[in-house]
Amino acid sequence: MIEKLPTGIEGLDRLTDGGFLRGSAYIVQGPPGAGKTILANQFCFAHVRAGGRALYMTLLAESSSRMLGYVSQMGFFQDSALPDAMQYISGYGVLEREGLPGLLKLVQHEIKRHHATAMVLDGTFVAQSVASEQEFRAFIHALQGVAGMANAVLVMLTHQNRQASCPEHTMVDGWIELSDETAGFRAYRTIQVRKHRGAAILPGKHRFRITQEGIAVFPRVECALAAVPPSCAETSRVPIGHPELDGLLWGGLPAGSATMLVGPTGSGKTTLGMHFLSRSSMREPGLMLGFYETPAHLRQKAASVGLDLSIPIESGALEIVWLPPAENIVDELVHDIVRRARERKVKRVFIDGLVAIRDSLVIPSRMPYVINALSMQLGAIGATVLYTSEIPELRLEDTLMPSDELSAMVDNLLLLNTGRRDQAFRRYLSVIKLRDSDFDPRTHEFHINDTGIAFGPDPKARPRREAG
């Protein structure tokens, strides 16, 4: 088997099935500012840390010292690697004086002199501008041969938007495209492995981010996370933690299942979720992801209804993750939740606010596939999951049927509804669907008091008697 060199970017290694093939040539294409230079330097320094030797040749007018000024601020930079294991040189002058033949000789000479096992050629479009199409094609073919003879990885960077049918794309072993895209007022970055010989790539576009540590790639979860069956037996139950509600569910939720709590604002979804989390223990660790309420506010809210989350939090049995509902990368979020759940072997997961996840997706139609992948991964480690999703207020006489999308995301569906009767605000709970299980199908009125959820009418909501 041909040796693979990791790219130094964990997510990109997932996309490329392990990294770059040794003895191969790659094109990394993208507009100015897309992150090509950072990606290439990150690869070089990762290769050096693994014991390899890297060479970075630029054809741009920008000096190596200027580039180093930017790169040295990145977290992956390693000053001790220069100039022995990692070396920067310029090929601009040779290209200008001697054209493509002189540049090819320089590449061959420097790879041999430096004993490089990885090389970057930055500014391939400059080489194309000084030659005919046929000469440039022969140059790319020769570079491919140089990489093979040196048993090194050659990465060529270009900002030209060349079509897939262009000769250089058919000749090289791999082609990666970086893009800056917009959707409405939102700007986002994507990466796509368009070609990679001898590898089972993850196709399509994937989000990435540039940080002070370098590039971080987040493969789309619906294709990156393999479908796996739940680890729990179908007959076991996980109590929510409320005796009457667990009675409606004939003992609790099916273990390893995913449940959606659907209802309008103020219907009690988060309170029900806190009942579920309050049962977290070292034997059944819990994990919550919230978007609208900080951990401190959740503790206060739980305490106001008689639920003490401080005990499981301080013991390490419960972890609360809070993310403001900004432009989050959903794939990053899902990978992080799955990682946390695996590390702590979590058994109870509460995700409060699927609306925030949906609104963060550039393509909202991905939502069922994303949540399905998340539910499958959490179920595989034995976790039982609760989600909340907000909908407009429903009339009691309305009938809610789970849609195809809802069925694809979760196993169970509980409807928490609100309405006004006898001049009072009232809450109602209905179990709509429970995976392969019997349940109480009736609608039950409930209220929230200082001990949490209580079934039956709220004593404070009794109608007043008319005087006389």
Secondary structure as UniProt FT lines:
FT   STRAND          4..5
FT   HELIX           10..15
FT   TURN            16..17
FT   STRAND          20..21
FT   TURN            22..23
FT   STRAND          25..29
FT   TURN            32..33
FT   HELIX           36..49
FT   TURN            50..51
FT   STRAND          54..58
FT   HELIX           64..71
FT   TURN            72..73
FT   TURN            75..76
FT   HELIX           79..81
FT   TURN            82..85
FT   STRAND          86..90
FT   HELIX           92..114
FT   STRAND          118..122
FT   HELIX           124..129
FT   HELIX           133..150
FT   STRAND          153..158
FT   TURN            164..165
FT   HELIX           167..171
FT   STRAND          174..183
FT   TURN            184..185
FT   STRAND          186..196
FT   TURN            197..198
FT   STRAND          206..211
FT   TURN            212..213
FT   STRAND          214..218
FT   HELIX           221..224
FT   TURN            234..235
FT   STRAND          237..238
FT   HELIX           243..248
FT   TURN            249..250
FT   STRAND          253..254
FT   TURN            255..256
FT   STRAND          258..263
FT   TURN            265..266
FT   HELIX           269..278
FT   STRAND          286..290
FT   HELIX           295..304
FT   TURN            305..306
FT   HELIX           310..315
FT   STRAND          318..322
FT   HELIX           330..344
FT   STRAND          348..352
FT   HELIX           354..360
FT   HELIX           364..366
FT   HELIX           367..380
FT   TURN            381..382
FT   STRAND          384..390
FT   TURN            396..397
FT   HELIX           404..409
FT   STRAND          412..421
FT   TURN            422..423
FT   STRAND          424..433
FT   TURN            435..436
FT   STRAND          444..449
FT   TURN            450..451
FT   STRAND          452..455
FT   HELIX           459..461
//
